[in-house]
Amino acid sequence: MMKEKVKSQAREWAESIIIAVILAFLIRTFVVQAFKIPSGSMIPTFKIGDRIFVNKFIYGAKIPFTDFRLPAVRQPKRGDIIVFVSIEDPKKDFVKRLIATEGETVEIRDGKIYMDDKVIDSPSSIQSVYYYNAGDYGKEGQIIKIPKDSYYALGDNSASSRDSRYWGFVPKNNLIGKAILIYWPLHRIKIIK
């Protein structure tokens, strides 16, 4: 009788642990994932060491080991802070601000972002940054057209950010999700806009 009770308790624990692991895997894969900010490329929005949560389902979470995605809640839009697999090193993930989407044209002129020869005045998160001309995709006087299924993303700390100005475009397939919350350190907890 005692052995059966011990077996029953051990089985309950094992089942609980297995269910918890499966739920954690599903949540991390399809709903939300935590990331740590390793560099200063997004200062002042993020500081080195900030820990953030990223909403993966909003753009349609990628199904592991495939090129398929779940249906998106909405498409990425200008001003979103996106997390994506690095173009230069697929083992790294980058965090940048989305500046332009497919079909749009971008020019960096006098520290401002221009589209179709007009300064972007919204959202304020883009308007408040001074963007430097740099790299092969951000030269002075250069107008860049964003290809199909791609995005142009820049760091908020333009002087110290390796971004679309250097490596070009973020393929839609590389998107992981949208940054939604700084959860650590405690004094920096806030919803990301």
N, CA and C of each residue as an Amber inpcrd file, in Angstrom:
protein
   579
   0.8200000  -1.1980000   0.0000000   0.0000000   0.0000000   0.0000000
   0.8630000   1.2610000   0.0000000   1.9020000   1.2620000   0.8740000
   2.7870000   2.4210000   0.9770000   3.5630000   2.6320000  -0.3290000
   4.0110000   1.5150000  -0.9430000   4.7540000   1.6230000  -2.2060000
   3.8750000   2.2100000  -3.3030000   2.6160000   1.8010000  -3.3370000
   1.6860000   2.3190000  -4.3400000   1.4670000   3.8130000  -4.1550000
   1.3700000   4.2660000  -2.9130000   1.1770000   5.6760000  -2.6200000
   2.4050000   6.4860000  -3.0720000   3.6000000   5.9790000  -2.8150000
   4.8400000   6.6440000  -3.2360000   4.9040000   6.6950000  -4.7640000
   4.5610000   5.5730000  -5.4150000   4.5390000   5.5410000  -6.8860000
   3.5460000   6.5450000  -7.4260000   2.3850000   6.6240000  -6.8120000
   1.3460000   7.5430000  -7.2560000   1.8100000   8.9960000  -7.1240000
   2.4500000   9.3230000  -6.0070000   2.9590000  10.6800000  -5.8080000
   4.0770000  10.9860000  -6.8050000   4.9650000  10.0390000  -7.0260000
   6.0600000  10.2360000  -7.9830000   5.4980000  10.4450000  -9.3870000
   4.4790000   9.6940000  -9.7260000   3.8560000   9.8450000 -11.0440000
   3.2040000  11.2200000 -11.1890000   2.5080000  11.6700000 -10.1440000
   1.8900000  12.9980000 -10.1680000   2.9440000  14.0890000 -10.3570000
   4.0530000  13.9760000  -9.6290000   5.1430000  14.9540000  -9.7720000
   5.6970000  14.9270000 -11.1990000   5.9410000  13.7390000 -11.7090000
   6.4870000  13.6160000 -13.0670000   5.5390000  14.2160000 -14.1000000
   4.2510000  13.9260000 -13.9660000   3.2620000  14.4810000 -14.8930000
   3.2290000  16.0050000 -14.8070000   3.2720000  16.5330000 -13.5830000
   3.2600000  17.9940000 -13.3990000   4.4770000  18.6450000 -14.0370000
   5.6230000  18.0310000 -13.8350000   6.8640000  18.5820000 -14.4100000
   6.8160000  18.5250000 -15.9310000   6.3710000  17.4200000 -16.4840000
   6.2790000  17.2840000 -17.9400000   5.3120000  18.3190000 -18.5180000
   4.1690000  18.5050000 -17.9040000   3.1940000  19.5000000 -18.3680000
   3.7890000  20.9020000 -18.2830000   4.4800000  21.1990000 -17.1870000
   5.1040000  22.5250000 -17.0260000   6.1560000  22.7750000 -18.1030000
   6.9590000  21.7720000 -18.4060000   7.9910000  21.9100000 -19.4440000
   7.3490000  22.1330000 -20.8080000   6.3140000  21.3900000 -21.1140000
   5.6300000  21.5450000 -22.4080000   4.9960000  22.9310000 -22.5090000
   4.3230000  23.3810000 -21.4460000   3.7270000  24.7190000 -21.4620000
   4.7890000  25.8110000 -21.6200000   5.8920000  25.6820000 -20.8890000
   6.9800000  26.6710000 -21.0030000   7.5230000  26.7070000 -22.4270000
   7.6980000  25.5380000 -23.0300000   8.1830000  25.4700000 -24.4120000
   7.2070000  26.1480000 -25.3680000   5.9200000  25.8700000 -25.2150000
   4.9160000  26.4620000 -26.1010000   4.8420000  27.9790000 -25.9360000
   4.8730000  28.4450000 -24.6970000   4.8190000  29.8910000 -24.4450000
   6.0520000  30.5750000 -25.0290000   7.2330000  30.0190000 -24.7780000
   8.4750000  30.6180000 -25.2920000   8.5230000  30.5800000 -26.8200000
   8.0100000  29.5430000 -27.4190000   8.0660000  29.3850000 -28.8680000
   7.0430000  30.2480000 -29.5900000   5.8450000  30.3580000 -29.0480000
   4.7600000  30.9930000 -29.7980000   4.1970000  32.2890000 -29.1940000
   4.4710000  32.5730000 -27.9120000   3.8040000  33.7130000 -27.2780000
   4.7830000  34.8090000 -26.8790000   5.6470000  34.5450000 -25.9270000
   6.5520000  35.5750000 -25.4200000   7.8990000  34.9540000 -25.0640000
   8.9650000  35.7330000 -25.2930000  10.3070000  35.2630000 -24.9870000
  11.0930000  36.3960000 -24.3450000  11.9680000  36.0430000 -23.4220000
  12.8090000  37.0320000 -22.7400000  14.1380000  37.1830000 -23.4800000
  14.6390000  38.4210000 -23.5290000  15.9300000  38.7210000 -24.1360000
  16.6900000  39.6880000 -23.2410000  18.0100000  39.6450000 -23.3260000
  18.8680000  40.5790000 -22.5970000  19.5260000  41.5060000 -23.6080000
  19.5600000  42.8110000 -23.3000000  20.1680000  43.7980000 -24.1870000
  21.6870000  43.7860000 -23.9680000  22.4800000  43.4000000 -24.9940000
  23.9220000  43.2540000 -24.8030000  24.7520000  44.4870000 -25.1600000
  24.1520000  45.4500000 -25.8580000  24.9570000  46.5850000 -26.3330000
  24.1990000  47.8990000 -26.1410000  24.8780000  48.9870000 -26.4430000
  24.2840000  50.3070000 -26.2950000  23.6460000  50.8490000 -27.5560000
  23.3600000  50.0090000 -28.5290000  22.8370000  50.4820000 -29.8180000
  21.4280000  51.0490000 -29.7440000  20.7090000  50.7710000 -28.6440000
  19.3370000  51.2780000 -28.5210000  19.1890000  52.2900000 -27.3810000
  20.3240000  52.8130000 -26.8780000  20.2590000  53.8660000 -25.8540000
  19.5990000  55.0820000 -26.4860000  18.6870000  55.7690000 -25.8730000
  18.2580000  55.7120000 -24.4790000  17.0760000  54.7630000 -24.2210000
  16.4980000  54.1760000 -25.2620000  15.3400000  53.3020000 -25.0640000
  15.6890000  52.1210000 -24.1720000  16.8120000  51.4630000 -24.4750000
  17.3020000  50.3440000 -23.6640000  18.7250000  50.6350000 -23.2250000
  19.0410000  50.2100000 -22.0180000  20.4070000  50.2970000 -21.5120000
  21.0200000  48.9130000 -21.5490000  22.3490000  48.8560000 -21.5670000
  23.0410000  47.5710000 -21.5420000  22.6120000  46.8130000 -20.2820000
  22.2070000  45.5640000 -20.4640000  21.7850000  44.7340000 -19.3420000
  20.2870000  44.7100000 -19.1040000  19.5410000  45.6220000 -19.7450000
  18.0740000  45.5620000 -19.6110000  17.5950000  44.1990000 -20.0890000
  16.5570000  43.7200000 -19.4510000  15.9280000  42.4650000 -19.8820000
  14.5210000  42.8020000 -20.3440000  14.1830000  42.2640000 -21.5100000
  12.9040000  42.6130000 -22.1230000  12.0980000  41.3650000 -22.4720000
  10.7880000  41.5660000 -22.5500000   9.9080000  40.5240000 -23.0830000
   9.5410000  40.9140000 -24.5040000   9.5030000  39.9000000 -25.3750000
   9.1820000  40.1010000 -26.7790000   7.9410000  39.2970000 -27.1270000
   6.9450000  39.9930000 -27.6860000   5.6970000  39.3820000 -28.1370000
   5.9690000  38.6980000 -29.4750000   5.8820000  37.3770000 -29.5040000
   6.1880000  36.6220000 -30.7230000   4.9690000  36.3750000 -31.6040000
   3.7780000  36.3860000 -31.0220000   2.6080000  36.0350000 -31.8250000
   2.0640000  37.2110000 -32.6300000   2.4160000  38.4500000 -32.2530000
   1.8450000  39.6220000 -32.9190000   2.1450000  39.6390000 -34.4200000
   3.3700000  39.2430000 -34.8040000   3.7410000  39.2000000 -36.2300000
   3.6010000  37.8040000 -36.8170000   3.1030000  36.8670000 -36.0420000
   2.9760000  35.4820000 -36.5000000   4.2210000  34.6990000 -36.1280000
   4.1600000  33.9720000 -35.0300000   5.3200000  33.2130000 -34.5460000
   5.7420000  32.1740000 -35.5750000   7.0480000  32.0010000 -35.6720000
   7.6030000  31.0220000 -36.6070000   7.5030000  29.6290000 -35.9860000
   7.0820000  28.6610000 -36.7850000   6.9890000  27.2820000 -36.3220000
   8.3990000  26.6820000 -36.3970000   8.9080000  26.1620000 -35.2640000
  10.2880000  25.6610000 -35.2310000  10.5870000  24.6390000 -36.3340000
  11.8080000  24.7310000 -36.8490000  12.3580000  23.8120000 -37.8530000
  11.6340000  23.8860000 -39.1950000  10.8780000  24.9690000 -39.4190000
  10.1960000  25.1610000 -40.7060000  10.3250000  26.6280000 -41.1060000
   9.8390000  26.9620000 -42.2900000   9.7680000  28.3530000 -42.7260000
   8.3420000  28.8830000 -42.6010000   7.4750000  28.1250000 -41.9400000
   6.0750000  28.5210000 -41.7930000   5.8770000  29.3760000 -40.5560000
   4.8790000  30.2550000 -40.6480000   4.5180000  31.1250000 -39.5270000
   3.0340000  30.9860000 -39.2320000   2.6880000  31.2150000 -37.9900000
   1.2790000  31.2940000 -37.6170000   0.7210000  32.6000000 -38.1770000
  -0.5840000  32.7210000 -38.3010000  -1.1570000  33.9870000 -38.7970000
  -0.8010000  35.1580000 -37.8620000  -0.5110000  36.3010000 -38.4570000
  -0.1340000  37.4900000 -37.6890000  -1.3660000  38.2120000 -37.1650000
  -1.2300000  38.8330000 -35.9940000  -2.2710000  39.6980000 -35.4560000
  -2.2770000  40.9940000 -36.2550000  -1.0620000  41.4950000 -36.5490000
  -0.9040000  42.6820000 -37.3960000   0.4900000  42.6740000 -37.9940000
   0.6770000  43.4840000 -39.0140000   1.9710000  43.6000000 -39.6580000
   2.8500000  44.5890000 -38.8850000   4.1690000  44.4300000 -38.9680000
   5.0700000  45.3960000 -38.3260000   4.8450000  46.7860000 -38.9140000
   4.9810000  47.8030000 -38.0720000   4.7880000  49.1600000 -38.5680000
   5.9090000  50.0690000 -38.0800000   6.0450000  51.1800000 -38.7600000
   7.0880000  52.1470000 -38.4530000   7.0520000  52.5280000 -36.9800000
   8.2170000  52.4870000 -36.3400000   8.3300000  52.8350000 -34.9320000
   8.3600000  51.6400000 -34.0040000   7.8920000  50.4690000 -34.4640000
   7.9580000  49.2610000 -33.6410000   9.4180000  48.9280000 -33.3360000
   9.6570000  48.4590000 -32.1250000  10.9890000  47.9320000 -31.8070000
  10.9100000  46.4360000 -32.0500000  11.6720000  46.0010000 -33.0580000
  11.5990000  44.6050000 -33.4790000  12.8370000  43.8310000 -33.0300000
  12.6410000  42.5520000 -32.8050000  13.7360000  41.6320000 -32.5050000
  13.7780000  40.6580000 -33.6650000  14.9870000  40.4050000 -34.1760000
  15.1300000  39.5530000 -35.3490000  16.4650000  38.8380000 -35.3320000
  16.5590000  37.7770000 -36.1170000  17.8050000  37.0260000 -36.2630000
  18.7510000  37.8740000 -37.1120000  19.9820000  38.0300000 -36.6450000
  20.9750000  38.8480000 -37.3250000  21.2170000  38.3790000 -38.7580000
  21.3820000  39.3350000 -39.6350000  21.6730000  39.0410000 -41.0410000
  23.1140000  38.5400000 -41.1710000  24.0070000  39.1010000 -40.3630000
  25.4360000  38.7760000 -40.4490000  25.8130000  37.5130000 -39.6730000
  25.1320000  37.2550000 -38.5640000  25.4480000  36.1030000 -37.7250000
  24.1480000  35.4780000 -37.2160000  23.6620000  34.4280000 -37.8790000
  22.3770000  33.8190000 -37.5120000  22.3060000  33.2750000 -36.0860000
  23.4330000  33.2450000 -35.3680000  23.4170000  32.7890000 -33.9770000
  23.0630000  33.9230000 -33.0200000  22.9720000  35.1510000 -33.5530000
  22.6710000  36.3220000 -32.7180000  21.3070000  36.8980000 -33.0800000
  20.6990000  37.5240000 -32.0830000  19.4490000  38.2460000 -32.3010000
  19.7080000  39.7250000 -32.0910000  19.0910000  40.5640000 -32.9060000
  19.2490000  42.0140000 -32.8110000  17.9400000  42.6610000 -32.3980000
  18.0620000  43.8250000 -31.7710000  16.9130000  44.6480000 -31.3910000
  17.1250000  46.0130000 -32.0340000  16.1980000  46.4380000 -32.8880000
  16.2910000  47.7370000 -33.5720000  14.8870000  48.3060000 -33.7410000
  14.8440000  49.5790000 -34.1400000  13.5570000  50.2280000 -34.4060000
  13.2480000  50.1250000 -35.8940000  12.0350000  49.6920000 -36.2180000
  11.6260000  49.5720000 -37.6090000  11.3800000  50.9720000 -38.1810000
  12.0480000  51.2620000 -39.2880000  11.9640000  52.5820000 -39.9100000
  11.0950000  52.5430000 -41.1690000  11.2610000  51.4940000 -41.9710000
  10.5170000  51.4240000 -43.2370000  10.1950000  49.9790000 -43.5930000
   9.1040000  49.8040000 -44.3370000   8.6760000  48.4750000 -44.7720000
   8.7370000  48.3860000 -46.2970000   8.4370000  47.2090000 -46.8100000
   8.5670000  46.9430000 -48.2430000   7.8870000  48.0140000 -49.1040000
   8.5860000  48.3880000 -50.1800000   8.0550000  49.3520000 -51.1330000
   8.3240000  50.7980000 -50.7770000   8.6810000  51.0930000 -49.5270000
   8.9610000  52.4730000 -49.1230000  10.3920000  52.8530000 -49.4820000
  10.6300000  54.1410000 -49.6220000  11.9890000  54.6320000 -49.8700000
  12.4670000  55.3990000 -48.6510000  13.7570000  55.2780000 -48.3610000
  14.3520000  55.9030000 -47.1830000  15.5940000  56.6730000 -47.5990000
  15.7450000  57.8580000 -46.9970000  16.9790000  58.6290000 -47.1500000
  17.3020000  59.2390000 -45.7950000  18.5660000  59.1760000 -45.4190000
  19.0190000  59.8420000 -44.2040000  19.6790000  61.1420000 -44.6420000
  19.0620000  62.2530000 -44.2080000  19.5570000  63.5710000 -44.6230000
  19.5180000  64.5240000 -43.4360000  20.6480000  65.1350000 -43.1470000
  20.7380000  66.1040000 -42.0460000  20.2340000  65.5190000 -40.7260000
  20.5020000  64.2350000 -40.5000000  20.1320000  63.5970000 -39.2450000
  18.6960000  63.1410000 -39.1500000  17.9210000  63.3860000 -40.1890000
  16.4960000  63.0080000 -40.1940000  16.2590000  61.8940000 -41.2190000
  15.1380000  61.1920000 -41.0330000  14.7240000  60.1570000 -41.9850000
  13.6990000  60.7730000 -42.9290000  13.9620000  60.6220000 -44.2320000
  13.0450000  61.1130000 -45.2630000  12.4380000  59.9390000 -46.0020000
  11.1460000  60.0580000 -46.3020000  10.4570000  59.1070000 -47.1680000
   9.7500000  59.8970000 -48.2350000   9.9840000  59.5110000 -49.4650000
   9.3950000  60.2210000 -50.6030000   9.6470000  61.7280000 -50.4770000
  10.8680000  62.0640000 -50.0840000  11.3440000  63.4490000 -49.9690000
  10.6290000  64.2480000 -48.8800000   9.9840000  63.5720000 -47.9280000
   9.3320000  64.2440000 -46.8000000   9.8880000  63.6880000 -45.4980000
  10.1540000  64.5750000 -44.5400000  10.6580000  64.1500000 -43.2300000
   9.5910000  63.3390000 -42.5150000  10.0100000  62.2220000 -41.9120000
   9.0970000  61.4400000 -41.0730000   8.8930000  62.2320000 -39.7910000
   7.6740000  62.5900000 -39.4970000   7.4100000  63.3490000 -38.2750000
   6.6370000  62.5300000 -37.2440000   6.4260000  61.2690000 -37.5470000
   5.7190000  60.4110000 -36.6140000   6.1900000  58.9720000 -36.8370000
   6.3730000  58.1670000 -35.8400000   6.2100000  58.4720000 -34.4310000
   7.3550000  59.3260000 -33.8930000   7.1430000  59.9220000 -32.7350000
   8.1440000  60.8120000 -32.1490000   9.4320000  60.0700000 -31.8150000
   9.3530000  58.7470000 -31.5930000  10.5490000  57.9540000 -31.2820000
  11.5540000  57.9860000 -32.4320000  11.0920000  58.1690000 -33.6580000
  11.9920000  58.2860000 -34.8080000  12.4060000  59.7360000 -34.9830000
  11.4840000  60.6270000 -34.8170000  11.7360000  62.0520000 -35.0130000
  12.7730000  62.5900000 -34.0240000  12.8340000  62.0400000 -32.8110000
  13.7060000  62.5780000 -31.7650000  15.1570000  62.1050000 -31.8660000
  15.4820000  61.2020000 -32.7880000  16.8410000  60.6700000 -32.9290000
  17.5700000  61.3850000 -34.0660000  18.8630000  61.6430000 -33.8560000
  19.7110000  62.1540000 -34.9360000  20.3620000  60.9370000 -35.5840000
  20.0660000  60.7010000 -36.8600000  20.6070000  59.5440000 -37.5790000
  21.8040000  59.9730000 -38.4180000  22.9130000  59.2520000 -38.2590000
  24.1360000  59.5520000 -38.9950000  24.1730000  58.7810000 -40.3010000
  24.7370000  59.4090000 -41.3260000  24.9770000  58.7050000 -42.5820000
  26.1630000  57.7740000 -42.3740000  26.0090000  56.5120000 -42.7500000
  27.0690000  55.5250000 -42.5760000  26.7390000  54.2800000 -43.3870000
  27.7540000  53.4580000 -43.6350000  27.5660000  52.1600000 -44.2740000
  27.1550000  52.2290000 -45.7310000  26.9450000  51.0550000 -46.3110000
  26.5760000  50.9500000 -47.7300000  25.1090000  51.2700000 -47.9870000
  24.2830000  51.2630000 -46.9430000  22.8410000  51.4990000 -47.1130000
  22.3700000  52.7350000 -46.3410000  23.2850000  53.6510000 -46.1190000
  22.9180000  54.8610000 -45.4010000  23.8080000  56.0320000 -45.7600000
  24.3560000  55.9980000 -46.9720000  25.2570000  57.0680000 -47.4140000
  24.4940000  58.3700000 -47.6450000  25.2110000  59.4540000 -47.5120000
  24.6140000  60.7650000 -47.7570000  24.1280000  60.8550000 -49.2010000
  22.9080000  61.3240000 -49.3840000  22.3340000  61.4850000 -50.7200000
  21.7860000  60.2020000 -51.3260000  21.8990000  59.0900000 -50.6170000
  21.4500000  57.7880000 -51.1330000  19.9930000  57.5330000 -50.7530000
  19.1860000  57.2090000 -51.7480000  17.7890000  56.8500000 -51.5010000
  17.6720000  55.3330000 -51.6470000  17.1750000  54.7060000 -50.6140000
  17.0830000  53.2450000 -50.5500000  15.6230000  52.8300000 -50.7060000
  15.3630000  51.8810000 -51.6020000  14.0060000  51.3140000 -51.7350000
  14.0010000  49.9580000 -51.0410000  13.0330000  49.7780000 -50.1510000
  12.9540000  48.5460000 -49.3730000  12.3150000  47.4480000 -50.2280000
  13.0380000  46.3200000 -50.4000000  12.4960000  45.2320000 -51.2260000
  11.3190000  44.5130000 -50.5750000  10.6470000  43.6990000 -51.3610000
   9.4920000  42.9180000 -50.9120000   9.8810000  42.0360000 -49.7250000
   8.9460000  41.9080000 -48.7860000   9.1280000  41.0670000 -47.5930000
  10.3800000  41.4250000 -46.7960000  10.6880000  42.7230000 -46.7120000
  11.8770000  43.1770000 -45.9930000  11.5830000  44.4500000 -45.2120000
  12.4860000  44.7610000 -44.2950000  12.3540000  45.9440000 -43.4450000
  13.7020000  46.6460000 -43.3280000  13.6400000  47.9460000 -43.0370000
  14.8210000  48.7600000 -42.7800000  14.7490000  49.1400000 -41.3130000
  15.7710000  48.7610000 -40.5290000  15.7330000  48.9670000 -39.0790000
  17.0110000  49.6400000 -38.6020000  16.8570000  50.6280000 -37.7160000
  17.9940000  51.3830000 -37.1920000  17.9820000  51.3780000 -35.6720000
  19.1750000  51.5200000 -35.1000000  19.2930000  51.6530000 -33.6510000
  18.9910000  53.0810000 -33.2230000  18.4550000  53.2560000 -32.0220000
  18.1640000  54.5940000 -31.5070000  19.4450000  55.3610000 -31.1890000
  20.5320000  54.6620000 -30.9400000  21.8310000  55.2810000 -30.6930000
  22.6140000  55.2150000 -32.0040000  22.2340000  56.0690000 -32.9310000
  22.7230000  56.0000000 -34.3130000  24.2420000  56.0370000 -34.4310000
  24.9020000  56.7570000 -33.5460000  26.3610000  56.8610000 -33.6150000
  27.0430000  55.5550000 -33.2450000  26.3250000  54.6640000 -32.5620000
  26.9420000  53.4350000 -32.0690000  26.0690000  52.2130000 -32.3510000
  25.5260000  52.1420000 -33.5580000  24.6400000  51.0300000 -33.8840000
  25.0070000  50.4240000 -35.2390000  25.1980000  49.1230000 -35.2470000
  25.3830000  48.3960000 -36.5020000  23.9870000  47.9370000 -36.9090000
  23.4720000  48.5280000 -37.9830000  22.0740000  48.3280000 -38.3410000
  21.9100000  48.2720000 -39.8560000  20.7070000  48.5410000 -40.3480000
  20.4260000  48.4300000 -41.7870000  21.3310000  49.3090000 -42.6380000
  21.9000000  50.3450000 -42.0720000  22.8320000  51.1780000 -42.8450000
  24.0410000  50.3700000 -43.2990000  24.4030000  49.3400000 -42.5360000
  25.5960000  48.5330000 -42.8160000  25.2790000  47.2310000 -43.5410000
  24.2550000  46.4950000 -43.0740000  24.0090000  45.1650000 -43.6530000
  22.7490000  45.0820000 -44.4940000  22.0660000  46.1780000 -44.6780000
  20.9120000  46.1620000 -45.5810000  19.5920000  45.9080000 -44.8950000
  18.8470000  44.9440000 -45.3830000  17.4550000  44.7800000 -45.0110000
  17.2310000  43.5550000 -44.1210000  16.2120000  43.6560000 -43.2820000
  15.8100000  42.5380000 -42.4330000  14.7520000  41.7560000 -43.1940000
  15.0430000  40.5080000 -43.5830000  14.0210000  39.6990000 -44.2510000
  12.8700000  39.3920000 -43.2790000  11.6680000  39.4020000 -43.7860000
  10.4760000  39.1130000 -42.9700000  10.6420000  37.8010000 -42.2130000
  11.2660000  36.8370000 -42.8320000  11.4440000  35.5210000 -42.2300000
  12.3530000  35.5570000 -40.9940000  13.1640000  36.6160000 -40.8460000
  14.0720000  36.7240000 -39.7020000  13.4050000  37.3240000 -38.4590000
  12.1930000  37.8620000 -38.6190000  11.5130000  38.4870000 -37.4860000
  11.2260000  37.4800000 -36.3830000  11.4880000  37.8970000 -35.1630000
  11.1400000  37.0980000 -33.9920000   9.9030000  37.6760000 -33.3350000
   9.8950000  39.0040000 -33.1580000   8.7250000  39.6170000 -32.5410000
   8.9360000  41.0820000 -32.2120000   8.0110000  41.6120000 -31.4270000
   7.9980000  43.0300000 -31.0500000   8.3120000  43.1530000 -29.5600000
   9.2790000  44.0200000 -29.2160000   9.6010000  44.2700000 -27.8080000
   8.4140000  44.9540000 -27.1420000   7.9960000  44.4350000 -25.9730000
   6.8030000  44.9830000 -25.3240000   7.0240000  45.4820000 -23.8960000
   8.0670000  44.9810000 -23.2200000   8.2130000  45.3230000 -21.8100000
   9.6550000  45.1670000 -21.3470000  10.1510000  46.1690000 -20.6120000
  11.4010000  46.0020000 -19.8590000  10.9710000  45.4510000 -18.5010000
  11.4870000  44.2650000 -18.1360000  11.0780000  43.6770000 -16.8630000
  12.1990000  43.6520000 -15.8270000  13.4150000  44.0080000 -16.2480000
  14.5430000  44.0360000 -15.3050000  15.5850000  44.9930000 -15.8170000
  16.2130000  45.7740000 -14.9750000  16.1150000  45.8390000 -13.5270000
  14.7970000  46.4710000 -13.0690000  14.4560000  46.2280000 -11.8100000
  13.1530000  46.6320000 -11.2880000  12.8710000  48.1230000 -11.4460000
  13.8840000  48.9610000 -11.2560000  13.6450000  50.4100000 -11.3520000
  13.4190000  50.8790000 -12.7930000  13.6100000  49.9990000 -13.7680000
  13.3960000  50.3570000 -15.1760000  12.1700000  49.6810000 -15.7810000
  11.3780000  48.9920000 -14.9970000  10.1970000  48.2980000 -15.5270000
   9.2920000  49.3100000 -16.2190000   8.9660000  49.0030000 -17.4790000
   8.0230000  49.8520000 -18.2060000   7.5680000  49.1690000 -19.4870000
   6.3970000  49.5670000 -19.9450000   5.8820000  49.0910000 -21.2300000
   6.6020000  49.8690000 -22.3200000   6.9950000  49.1800000 -23.3670000
   7.7490000  49.8030000 -24.4590000   6.7790000  50.3040000 -25.5130000
   6.9580000  51.5560000 -25.8790000   6.0920000  52.1490000 -26.9110000
   6.8730000  52.4300000 -28.1660000
